Amino acid sequence: VQLQASGGGSVQAGGSLRLSCAASGSISRFNAMGWHRQAPGQQRELVAVITDDGSTNYADSVKGRFTISRDSAKNTVYLEMNNLKLEDTDVYYCKYRRLIAGTDYWGKGTQVTVSS
């Protein structure tokens, strides 16, 4: 599975960005796609995830501000990020998981920078 992420960039606090991640290759029926983020020297943490049946899960820090969605026909997941805060500055990574096999695939990170 290959993942192509896009949409990162720089924005002022309170602004919005939208990340996209398209999966290609051997796509399995039962999967989850989502976003993690990682600051230098820190562990990668979950931001949001959505399963093939549409179930979602969010980190507490982004609930009410971020929305994850997917277009299953395009094998693409989106992360709408609103009311961005300085602490949202990180490298964001797209992840695809085969739910039955438990295999993870990662995309290249995309930088999100929020400034005051």
MMTF fields as JSON, N, C-alpha, C and O atoms, coordinates in Angstrom:
{
  "mmtfVersion": "1.0.0",
  "mmtfProducer": "UNKNOWN",
  "numBonds": 463,
  "numAtoms": 464,
  "numGroups": 116,
  "numChains": 1,
  "numModels": 1,
  "chainsPerModel": [1],
  "groupsPerChain": [116],
  "chainIdList": ["A"],
  "bondAtomList": [4, 2, 8, 6, 12, 10, 16, 14, 20, 18, 24, 22, 28, 26, 32, 30, 36, 34, 40, 38, 44, 42, 48, 46, 52, 50, 56, 54, 60, 58, 64, 62, 68, 66, 72, 70, 76, 74, 80, 78, 84, 82, 88, 86, 92, 90, 96, 94, 100, 98, 104, 102, 108, 106, 112, 110, 116, 114, 120, 118, 124, 122, 128, 126, 132, 130, 136, 134, 140, 138, 144, 142, 148, 146, 152, 150, 156, 154, 160, 158, 164, 162, 168, 166, 172, 170, 176, 174, 180, 178, 184, 182, 188, 186, 192, 190, 196, 194, 200, 198, 204, 202, 208, 206, 212, 210, 216, 214, 220, 218, 224, 222, 228, 226, 232, 230, 236, 234, 240, 238, 244, 242, 248, 246, 252, 250, 256, 254, 260, 258, 264, 262, 268, 266, 272, 270, 276, 274, 280, 278, 284, 282, 288, 286, 292, 290, 296, 294, 300, 298, 304, 302, 308, 306, 312, 310, 316, 314, 320, 318, 324, 322, 328, 326, 332, 330, 336, 334, 340, 338, 344, 342, 348, 346, 352, 350, 356, 354, 360, 358, 364, 362, 368, 366, 372, 370, 376, 374, 380, 378, 384, 382, 388, 386, 392, 390, 396, 394, 400, 398, 404, 402, 408, 406, 412, 410, 416, 414, 420, 418, 424, 422, 428, 426, 432, 430, 436, 434, 440, 438, 444, 442, 448, 446, 452, 450, 456, 454, 460, 458],
  "bondOrderList": [1, 1, 1, 1, 1, 1, 1, 1, 1, 1, 1, 1, 1, 1, 1, 1, 1, 1, 1, 1, 1, 1, 1, 1, 1, 1, 1, 1, 1, 1, 1, 1, 1, 1, 1, 1, 1, 1, 1, 1, 1, 1, 1, 1, 1, 1, 1, 1, 1, 1, 1, 1, 1, 1, 1, 1, 1, 1, 1, 1, 1, 1, 1, 1, 1, 1, 1, 1, 1, 1, 1, 1, 1, 1, 1, 1, 1, 1, 1, 1, 1, 1, 1, 1, 1, 1, 1, 1, 1, 1, 1, 1, 1, 1, 1, 1, 1, 1, 1, 1, 1, 1, 1, 1, 1, 1, 1, 1, 1, 1, 1, 1, 1, 1, 1],
  "groupList": [{"groupName": "VAL", "atomNameList": ["N", "CA", "C", "O"], "elementList": ["N", "C", "C", "O"], "formalChargeList": [0, 0, 0, 0], "bondAtomList": [1, 0, 2, 1, 3, 2], "bondOrderList": [1, 1, 2], "singleLetterCode": "V", "chemCompType": "L-PEPTIDE LINKING"}, {"groupName": "GLN", "atomNameList": ["N", "CA", "C", "O"], "elementList": ["N", "C", "C", "O"], "formalChargeList": [0, 0, 0, 0], "bondAtomList": [1, 0, 2, 1, 3, 2], "bondOrderList": [1, 1, 2], "singleLetterCode": "Q", "chemCompType": "L-PEPTIDE LINKING"}, {"groupName": "LEU", "atomNameList": ["N", "CA", "C", "O"], "elementList": ["N", "C", "C", "O"], "formalChargeList": [0, 0, 0, 0], "bondAtomList": [1, 0, 2, 1, 3, 2], "bondOrderList": [1, 1, 2], "singleLetterCode": "L", "chemCompType": "L-PEPTIDE LINKING"}, {"groupName": "ALA", "atomNameList": ["N", "CA", "C", "O"], "elementList": ["N", "C", "C", "O"], "formalChargeList": [0, 0, 0, 0], "bondAtomList": [1, 0, 2, 1, 3, 2], "bondOrderList": [1, 1, 2], "singleLetterCode": "A", "chemCompType": "L-PEPTIDE LINKING"}, {"groupName": "SER", "atomNameList": ["N", "CA", "C", "O"], "elementList": ["N", "C", "C", "O"], "formalChargeList": [0, 0, 0, 0], "bondAtomList": [1, 0, 2, 1, 3, 2], "bondOrderList": [1, 1, 2], "singleLetterCode": "S", "chemCompType": "L-PEPTIDE LINKING"}, {"groupName": "GLY", "atomNameList": ["N", "CA", "C", "O"], "elementList": ["N", "C", "C", "O"], "formalChargeList": [0, 0, 0, 0], "bondAtomList": [1, 0, 2, 1, 3, 2], "bondOrderList": [1, 1, 2], "singleLetterCode": "G", "chemCompType": "PEPTIDE LINKING"}, {"groupName": "ARG", "atomNameList": ["N", "CA", "C", "O"], "elementList": ["N", "C", "C", "O"], "formalChargeList": [0, 0, 0, 0], "bondAtomList": [1, 0, 2, 1, 3, 2], "bondOrderList": [1, 1, 2], "singleLetterCode": "R", "chemCompType": "L-PEPTIDE LINKING"}, {"groupName": "CYS", "atomNameList": ["N", "CA", "C", "O"], "elementList": ["N", "C", "C", "O"], "formalChargeList": [0, 0, 0, 0], "bondAtomList": [1, 0, 2, 1, 3, 2], "bondOrderList": [1, 1, 2], "singleLetterCode": "C", "chemCompType": "L-PEPTIDE LINKING"}, {"groupName": "ILE", "atomNameList": ["N", "CA", "C", "O"], "elementList": ["N", "C", "C", "O"], "formalChargeList": [0, 0, 0, 0], "bondAtomList": [1, 0, 2, 1, 3, 2], "bondOrderList": [1, 1, 2], "singleLetterCode": "I", "chemCompType": "L-PEPTIDE LINKING"}, {"groupName": "PHE", "atomNameList": ["N", "CA", "C", "O"], "elementList": ["N", "C", "C", "O"], "formalChargeList": [0, 0, 0, 0], "bondAtomList": [1, 0, 2, 1, 3, 2], "bondOrderList": [1, 1, 2], "singleLetterCode": "F", "chemCompType": "L-PEPTIDE LINKING"}, {"groupName": "ASN", "atomNameList": ["N", "CA", "C", "O"], "elementList": ["N", "C", "C", "O"], "formalChargeList": [0, 0, 0, 0], "bondAtomList": [1, 0, 2, 1, 3, 2], "bondOrderList": [1, 1, 2], "singleLetterCode": "N", "chemCompType": "L-PEPTIDE LINKING"}, {"groupName": "MET", "atomNameList": ["N", "CA", "C", "O"], "elementList": ["N", "C", "C", "O"], "formalChargeList": [0, 0, 0, 0], "bondAtomList": [1, 0, 2, 1, 3, 2], "bondOrderList": [1, 1, 2], "singleLetterCode": "M", "chemCompType": "L-PEPTIDE LINKING"}, {"groupName": "TRP", "atomNameList": ["N", "CA", "C", "O"], "elementList": ["N", "C", "C", "O"], "formalChargeList": [0, 0, 0, 0], "bondAtomList": [1, 0, 2, 1, 3, 2], "bondOrderList": [1, 1, 2], "singleLetterCode": "W", "chemCompType": "L-PEPTIDE LINKING"}, {"groupName": "HIS", "atomNameList": ["N", "CA", "C", "O"], "elementList": ["N", "C", "C", "O"], "formalChargeList": [0, 0, 0, 0], "bondAtomList": [1, 0, 2, 1, 3, 2], "bondOrderList": [1, 1, 2], "singleLetterCode": "H", "chemCompType": "L-PEPTIDE LINKING"}, {"groupName": "PRO", "atomNameList": ["N", "CA", "C", "O"], "elementList": ["N", "C", "C", "O"], "formalChargeList": [0, 0, 0, 0], "bondAtomList": [1, 0, 2, 1, 3, 2], "bondOrderList": [1, 1, 2], "singleLetterCode": "P", "chemCompType": "L-PEPTIDE LINKING"}, {"groupName": "GLU", "atomNameList": ["N", "CA", "C", "O"], "elementList": ["N", "C", "C", "O"], "formalChargeList": [0, 0, 0, 0], "bondAtomList": [1, 0, 2, 1, 3, 2], "bondOrderList": [1, 1, 2], "singleLetterCode": "E", "chemCompType": "L-PEPTIDE LINKING"}, {"groupName": "THR", "atomNameList": ["N", "CA", "C", "O"], "elementList": ["N", "C", "C", "O"], "formalChargeList": [0, 0, 0, 0], "bondAtomList": [1, 0, 2, 1, 3, 2], "bondOrderList": [1, 1, 2], "singleLetterCode": "T", "chemCompType": "L-PEPTIDE LINKING"}, {"groupName": "ASP", "atomNameList": ["N", "CA", "C", "O"], "elementList": ["N", "C", "C", "O"], "formalChargeList": [0, 0, 0, 0], "bondAtomList": [1, 0, 2, 1, 3, 2], "bondOrderList": [1, 1, 2], "singleLetterCode": "D", "chemCompType": "L-PEPTIDE LINKING"}, {"groupName": "TYR", "atomNameList": ["N", "CA", "C", "O"], "elementList": ["N", "C", "C", "O"], "formalChargeList": [0, 0, 0, 0], "bondAtomList": [1, 0, 2, 1, 3, 2], "bondOrderList": [1, 1, 2], "singleLetterCode": "Y", "chemCompType": "L-PEPTIDE LINKING"}, {"groupName": "LYS", "atomNameList": ["N", "CA", "C", "O"], "elementList": ["N", "C", "C", "O"], "formalChargeList": [0, 0, 0, 0], "bondAtomList": [1, 0, 2, 1, 3, 2], "bondOrderList": [1, 1, 2], "singleLetterCode": "K", "chemCompType": "L-PEPTIDE LINKING"}],
  "groupTypeList": [0, 1, 2, 1, 3, 4, 5, 5, 5, 4, 0, 1, 3, 5, 5, 4, 2, 6, 2, 4, 7, 3, 3, 4, 5, 4, 8, 4, 6, 9, 10, 3, 11, 5, 12, 13, 6, 1, 3, 14, 5, 1, 1, 6, 15, 2, 0, 3, 0, 8, 16, 17, 17, 5, 4, 16, 10, 18, 3, 17, 4, 0, 19, 5, 6, 9, 16, 8, 4, 6, 17, 4, 3, 19, 10, 16, 0, 18, 2, 15, 11, 10, 10, 2, 19, 2, 15, 17, 16, 17, 0, 18, 18, 7, 19, 18, 6, 6, 2, 8, 3, 5, 16, 17, 18, 12, 5, 19, 5, 16, 1, 0, 16, 0, 4, 4],
  "groupIdList": [1, 2, 3, 4, 5, 6, 7, 8, 9, 10, 11, 12, 13, 14, 15, 16, 17, 18, 19, 20, 21, 22, 23, 24, 25, 26, 27, 28, 29, 30, 31, 32, 33, 34, 35, 36, 37, 38, 39, 40, 41, 42, 43, 44, 45, 46, 47, 48, 49, 50, 51, 52, 53, 54, 55, 56, 57, 58, 59, 60, 61, 62, 63, 64, 65, 66, 67, 68, 69, 70, 71, 72, 73, 74, 75, 76, 77, 78, 79, 80, 81, 82, 83, 84, 85, 86, 87, 88, 89, 90, 91, 92, 93, 94, 95, 96, 97, 98, 99, 100, 101, 102, 103, 104, 105, 106, 107, 108, 109, 110, 111, 112, 113, 114, 115, 116],
  "secStructList": [7, 3, 3, 3, 3, 3, 7, 7, 3, 3, 3, 3, 6, 6, 7, 7, 3, 3, 3, 3, 3, 3, 3, 3, 1, 1, 7, 7, 1, 1, 3, 3, 3, 3, 3, 3, 3, 3, 7, 6, 6, 1, 7, 7, 3, 3, 3, 3, 3, 3, 3, 6, 6, 7, 7, 3, 3, 3, 7, 4, 4, 4, 6, 6, 6, 3, 3, 3, 3, 3, 3, 4, 4, 4, 6, 3, 3, 3, 3, 3, 3, 7, 1, 7, 7, 4, 4, 4, 7, 3, 3, 3, 3, 3, 3, 3, 3, 3, 6, 6, 6, 6, 3, 3, 3, 3, 7, 7, 7, 3, 3, 3, 3, 3, 3, 7],
  "xCoordList": [0.854, 0.0, 0.891, 1.825, 0.585, 1.32, 0.375, -0.806, 0.9, 0.107, 0.698, 1.9, -0.149, 0.27, -0.498, -1.708, 0.23, -0.398, -0.142, 0.862, -1.062, -0.916, -1.717, -2.557, -1.46, -2.28, -1.653, -2.276, -0.454, 0.178, 0.539, 0.381, 1.021, 1.423, 1.474, 1.508, 1.479, 1.569, 0.292, -0.283, -0.135, -1.372, -1.276, -0.543, -2.012, -2.048, -3.0, -3.923, -2.773, -3.643, -5.085, -5.378, -5.966, -7.38, -7.767, -8.951, -6.783, -7.032, -7.339, -7.476, -7.448, -7.835, -6.91, -6.346, -6.769, -6.06, -6.785, -7.493, -6.599, -7.181, -6.099, -5.415, -5.937, -4.988, -5.726, -6.868, -5.054, -5.604, -4.572, -3.368, -5.051, -4.156, -4.846, -5.916, -4.223, -4.767, -3.973, -2.745, -4.675, -4.043, -4.171, -5.196, -3.13, -3.157, -2.432, -1.697, -2.651, -2.011, -3.01, -4.169, -2.563, -3.381, -4.26, -3.896, -5.411, -6.334, -7.2, -7.782, -7.283, -8.086, -9.471, -9.656, -10.432, -11.816, -11.946, -12.641, -11.268, -11.377, -10.117, -9.032, -10.286, -9.117, -9.491, -10.666, -8.489, -8.653, -7.599, -6.463, -7.991, -7.043, -7.095, -8.143, -5.971, -5.968, -4.706, -3.858, -4.612, -3.504, -2.887, -3.575, -1.581, -0.814, 0.066, 0.253, 0.603, 1.529, 2.683, 2.577, 3.782, 4.99, 5.814, 6.123, 6.155, 7.065, 8.472, 8.627, 9.489, 10.873, 11.121, 10.814, 11.673, 11.988, 10.81, 10.949, 9.644, 8.432, 7.945, 8.326, 7.087, 6.487, 5.385, 4.739, 5.189, 4.109, 2.788, 2.646, 1.829, 0.559, -0.607, -0.555, -1.659, -2.857, -3.534, -3.654, -3.974, -4.794, -6.246, -7.147, -6.455, -7.809, -7.714, -6.755, -8.723, -8.759, -10.203, -11.137, -10.37, -11.692, -11.594, -10.677, -12.541, -12.527, -13.352, -13.985, -13.33, -14.033, -15.54, -16.239, -16.057, -17.501, -17.863, -19.021, -16.89, -17.157, -16.991, -17.215, -16.611, -16.384, -15.149, -14.143, -15.239, -14.131, -13.66, -14.394, -12.426, -11.867, -10.904, -10.149, -10.939, -10.114, -9.305, -9.721, -8.16, -7.432, -8.241, -8.879, -8.217, -8.982, -8.605, -9.448, -7.353, -6.858, -7.424, -7.343, -7.995, -8.502, -10.012, -10.586, -10.658, -12.108, -12.802, -12.48, -13.763, -14.498, -13.823, -14.432, -12.57, -11.848, -11.485, -11.505, -11.156, -10.751, -11.868, -12.585, -11.991, -12.959, -12.287, -11.698, -12.38, -11.831, -12.972, -14.051, -12.722, -13.725, -12.993, -11.776, -13.759, -13.118, -14.039, -15.265, -13.406, -14.091, -13.608, -12.52, -14.416, -13.986, -13.775, -12.912, -14.539, -14.384, -13.007, -12.458, -12.457, -11.144, -10.045, -8.88, -10.41, -9.432, -8.663, -7.444, -9.406, -8.796, -9.409, -10.62, -8.562, -9.019, -8.65, -7.613, -9.519, -9.326, -9.326, -10.013, -8.547, -8.566, -8.777, -7.893, -9.965, -10.296, -9.902, -10.418, -8.989, -8.478, -8.893, -8.459, -9.725, -10.208, -9.717, -9.298, -9.779, -9.358, -7.996, -7.825, -7.053, -5.741, -5.033, -5.14, -4.31, -3.584, -2.073, -1.636, -1.302, 0.147, 0.623, 1.552, -0.025, 0.406, 0.034, 0.393, -0.674, -0.952, 0.21, 0.198, 1.196, 2.372, 3.103, 3.543, 3.233, 3.844, 4.022, 3.566, 4.687, 4.674, 3.538, 3.467, 2.664, 1.498, 1.739, 2.193, 1.42, 1.649, 0.325, -0.473, 0.118, -1.042, -0.709, 0.403, -1.679, -1.48, -2.644, -3.802, -2.323, -3.307, -3.06, -1.926, -4.121, -3.997, -4.931, -6.123, -4.369, -5.188, -5.702, -4.907, -6.992, -7.532, -7.385, -7.157, -7.507, -7.415, -5.966, -5.659, -5.078, -3.67, -2.932, -1.892, -3.471, -2.804, -1.566, -0.678, -1.491, -0.319, -0.525, -1.592, 0.489, 0.421, 1.314, 2.397, 0.837, 1.606, 1.575, 0.547, 2.717, 2.831, 3.185, 3.965, 2.596, 2.972, 4.09, 4.438, 4.639, 5.629, 4.925, 3.766, 5.6, 5.006, 4.795, 5.498, 3.804, 3.56, 3.553, 2.913, 4.272, 4.456, 3.25, 2.76, 2.78, 1.748, 2.36, 2.809, 2.368, 2.944, 1.9, 1.339, 1.647, 0.68, 1.442, 2.194, 1.249, 1.973, 1.008, -0.178, 1.529, 0.678, 0.598, -0.073],
  "yCoordList": [-1.185, 0.0, 1.237, 1.349, 2.154, 3.421, 4.544, 4.533, 5.504, 6.615, 7.922, 8.159, 8.76, 10.063, 11.129, 11.286, 11.855, 12.892, 14.263, 14.491, 15.162, 16.534, 17.469, 17.023, 18.757, 19.746, 20.443, 21.336, 20.079, 20.769, 22.194, 22.595, 22.957, 24.317, 25.142, 24.62, 26.447, 27.387, 28.207, 28.601, 28.451, 29.198, 29.91, 29.481, 30.988, 31.686, 30.991, 30.293, 31.184, 30.605, 31.025, 32.183, 30.053, 30.285, 29.948, 29.901, 29.715, 29.395, 27.936, 27.164, 27.556, 26.2, 25.647, 26.384, 24.338, 23.597, 22.287, 21.79, 21.737, 20.445, 19.54, 19.875, 18.39, 17.383, 16.294, 15.957, 15.753, 14.638, 13.526, 13.779, 12.308, 11.16, 10.113, 9.611, 9.794, 8.808, 7.517, 7.527, 6.415, 5.099, 4.407, 4.517, 3.7, 2.945, 1.624, 1.447, 0.708, -0.59, -1.632, -1.62, -2.53, -3.645, -3.211, -3.38, -2.654, -2.139, -3.282, -4.024, -3.421, -4.495, -3.979, -2.777, -4.869, -4.506, -3.897, -2.901, -4.51, -4.045, -3.257, -3.82, -1.95, -1.113, 0.113, 0.433, 0.769, 2.046, 2.993, 2.599, 4.232, 5.254, 6.418, 6.736, 7.029, 8.123, 8.948, 8.782, 9.831, 10.759, 10.698, 10.645, 10.709, 10.845, 12.07, 12.564, 12.561, 13.682, 13.474, 12.755, 14.131, 13.937, 15.214, 15.785, 15.639, 16.767, 16.217, 15.069, 17.004, 16.546, 16.043, 16.73, 14.856, 14.296, 13.72, 13.267, 13.733, 13.234, 11.975, 11.682, 11.229, 10.047, 10.461, 11.495, 9.637, 9.885, 9.61, 8.595, 10.512, 10.357, 10.378, 11.014, 9.667, 9.627, 10.995, 11.642, 11.42, 12.62, 12.213, 12.611, 11.419, 10.972, 9.758, 9.599, 8.9, 7.693, 7.422, 7.738, 6.828, 6.449, 5.06, 4.78, 4.188, 2.832, 2.732, 3.697, 1.553, 1.372, 1.514, 1.807, 1.31, 1.458, 2.858, 3.115, 3.772, 5.156, 5.509, 6.66, 4.569, 4.879, 5.752, 5.548, 6.728, 7.665, 7.716, 7.381, 8.143, 8.352, 9.525, 9.653, 10.38, 11.576, 11.685, 11.201, 12.321, 12.705, 13.779, 14.611, 13.766, 14.749, 16.175, 17.071, 16.379, 17.732, 18.335, 19.545, 17.494, 18.019, 17.882, 18.352, 17.247, 17.068, 18.421, 19.355, 18.503, 19.74, 20.705, 21.688, 20.435, 21.319, 20.602, 21.207, 19.326, 18.541, 17.565, 17.042, 17.339, 16.366, 15.479, 15.962, 14.168, 13.214, 12.629, 12.359, 12.439, 11.845, 11.036, 11.135, 10.241, 9.453, 9.298, 9.327, 9.135, 8.802, 7.405, 7.236, 6.415, 5.029, 4.699, 3.887, 5.309, 5.04, 5.485, 4.906, 6.505, 7.035, 6.572, 6.931, 5.778, 5.343, 6.528, 6.487, 7.574, 8.821, 9.249, 9.157, 9.712, 10.218, 11.696, 12.128, 12.454, 13.889, 14.265, 13.649, 15.277, 15.822, 17.319, 18.063, 17.743, 19.157, 19.696, 19.25, 20.654, 21.192, 22.656, 23.502, 22.939, 24.292, 24.816, 24.053, 26.127, 26.773, 26.235, 25.816, 26.26, 25.702, 26.499, 27.723, 25.766, 26.358, 26.168, 25.328, 26.96, 26.865, 25.441, 24.955, 24.777, 23.437, 22.368, 21.202, 22.751, 21.815, 21.73, 20.896, 22.572, 22.54, 21.22, 20.886, 20.476, 19.161, 18.674, 19.31, 17.544, 16.814, 15.794, 15.021, 15.801, 14.922, 13.763, 13.946, 12.569, 11.352, 10.627, 10.449, 10.222, 9.405, 7.94, 7.487, 7.213, 5.791, 4.98, 5.388, 3.854, 2.884, 1.587, 1.115, 1.018, -0.244, -1.294, -1.053, -2.461, -3.624, -4.176, -4.644, -4.134, -4.449, -5.921, -6.242, -6.805, -8.231, -8.636, -9.312, -8.239, -8.604, -7.749, -8.153, -6.563, -5.656, -5.017, -4.609, -4.923, -4.355, -2.864, -2.438, -2.076, -0.627, -0.165, -0.705, 0.836, 1.498, 2.998, 3.547, 3.642, 5.063, 5.856, 5.415, 7.03, 7.954, 8.865, 8.879, 9.612, 10.609, 11.728, 12.039, 12.31, 13.354, 14.643, 14.947, 15.392, 16.712, 17.712, 17.491, 18.8, 19.766, 20.684, 21.222, 20.854, 21.842, 22.809, 22.405, 24.078, 25.098, 26.157, 26.772, 26.363, 27.366, 28.461, 28.195, 29.693, 30.82, 31.826, 31.857, 32.629, 33.619, 34.91, 35.855],
  "zCoordList": [0.0, 0.0, 0.0, 0.793, -0.898, -0.949, -0.538, -0.885, 0.198, 0.688, 0.191, 0.312, -0.365, -0.858, -0.096, -0.259, 0.737, 1.553, 0.954, 0.279, 1.214, 0.741, 1.63, 2.412, 1.51, 2.187, 3.366, 3.94, 3.753, 4.867, 4.489, 3.335, 5.454, 5.185, 6.441, 7.556, 6.239, 7.355, 7.44, 6.426, 8.659, 8.869, 10.205, 11.096, 10.338, 11.618, 12.572, 12.15, 13.837, 14.854, 14.596, 14.297, 14.72, 14.435, 13.011, 12.677, 12.181, 10.79, 10.566, 11.515, 9.297, 8.922, 7.856, 7.047, 7.877, 6.836, 6.606, 7.481, 5.418, 5.097, 4.575, 3.608, 5.207, 4.761, 3.993, 4.307, 2.985, 2.217, 2.154, 2.17, 2.083, 1.953, 1.09, 1.435, -0.026, -0.944, -0.858, -0.934, -0.7, -0.652, -1.998, -2.671, -2.38, -3.622, -3.411, -2.439, -4.335, -4.219, -3.752, -4.167, -2.892, -2.432, -1.259, -0.095, -1.587, -0.575, -0.071, -0.861, 1.242, 1.81, 2.179, 2.371, 2.28, 2.558, 3.952, 4.149, 4.906, 6.291, 6.639, 6.786, 6.766, 7.014, 7.828, 8.008, 8.301, 8.975, 8.428, 8.163, 8.266, 7.815, 8.791, 9.352, 8.976, 9.935, 9.877, 9.0, 10.829, 10.921, 12.321, 13.34, 12.31, 13.535, 13.381, 12.269, 14.475, 14.383, 15.355, 16.348, 15.027, 15.809, 15.817, 14.771, 17.004, 17.174, 17.374, 17.788, 17.092, 17.274, 18.69, 19.664, 18.795, 20.097, 20.844, 21.981, 20.209, 20.864, 20.171, 19.038, 20.879, 20.269, 19.305, 19.478, 18.297, 17.358, 18.072, 18.755, 17.914, 18.599, 17.627, 16.574, 18.006, 17.187, 17.192, 18.232, 16.002, 15.878, 15.638, 16.376, 14.602, 14.265, 13.369, 12.614, 13.461, 12.644, 12.244, 12.981, 11.062, 10.578, 9.964, 9.191, 10.31, 9.794, 8.511, 8.085, 7.91, 6.656, 6.82, 5.85, 8.043, 8.261, 8.733, 9.062, 8.774, 9.118, 10.578, 10.954, 11.405, 12.815, 12.961, 12.282, 13.857, 14.028, 15.479, 16.409, 15.637, 16.969, 16.882, 15.919, 17.903, 17.896, 19.19, 20.243, 19.09, 20.294, 21.011, 20.366, 22.325, 23.094, 22.71, 22.725, 22.371, 22.099, 20.815, 20.608, 19.954, 18.678, 18.538, 17.555, 19.504, 19.419, 19.332, 20.067, 18.415, 18.219, 17.257, 16.835, 16.906, 15.976, 14.684, 13.612, 14.776, 13.604, 13.214, 14.067, 11.923, 11.428, 10.4, 9.433, 10.619, 9.658, 8.85, 9.377, 7.58, 6.699, 5.631, 5.478, 4.903, 3.857, 2.662, 2.774, 1.523, 0.275, -0.08, -0.631, 0.237, 0.041, -1.422, -1.755, -2.29, -3.727, -4.214, -5.151, -3.581, -3.96, -3.01, -3.184, -2.01, -0.991, -0.427, -0.26, -0.142, 0.318, 1.649, 1.851, 2.538, 3.82, 3.915, 3.412, 4.568, 4.701, 6.186, 7.001, 6.508, 7.86, 7.755, 7.332, 8.148, 8.165, 9.537, 10.562, 9.544, 10.803, 10.924, 10.142, 11.9, 12.132, 13.475, 14.345, 13.62, 14.86, 15.316, 16.461, 14.402, 14.687, 15.777, 15.853, 16.615, 17.717, 17.514, 16.728, 18.236, 18.12, 18.384, 17.739, 19.342, 19.714, 18.684, 18.848, 17.637, 16.558, 15.577, 14.672, 15.75, 14.886, 15.053, 16.153, 13.978, 14.01, 12.58, 11.629, 12.448, 11.196, 11.294, 12.249, 10.312, 10.306, 9.343, 8.214, 9.826, 9.053, 8.824, 9.744, 7.595, 7.258, 7.512, 7.239, 8.034, 8.278, 7.729, 7.818, 7.174, 6.681, 7.439, 7.525, 7.982, 8.726, 8.152, 7.965, 7.875, 7.551, 8.875, 9.691, 9.102, 10.415, 10.776, 11.942, 9.825, 10.15, 10.37, 11.352, 9.482, 9.604, 10.617, 11.136, 10.903, 11.825, 11.256, 12.004, 9.943, 9.271, 9.053, 8.611, 9.362, 9.196, 8.056, 7.83, 7.353, 6.307, 6.605, 7.001, 6.406, 6.702, 5.458, 4.614, 5.369, 4.323, 4.799, 5.98, 3.881, 4.261, 5.023, 4.747, 5.947, 6.746, 5.983, 5.02, 6.441, 5.881, 7.043, 8.071, 6.854, 7.938, 8.057, 7.064, 9.285, 9.606, 10.619, 11.692, 10.261, 11.135, 11.437, 10.529, 12.717, 13.156, 13.872, 14.81, 13.43, 14.006, 14.631, 14.303, 15.518, 16.198, 15.396, 15.812]
}
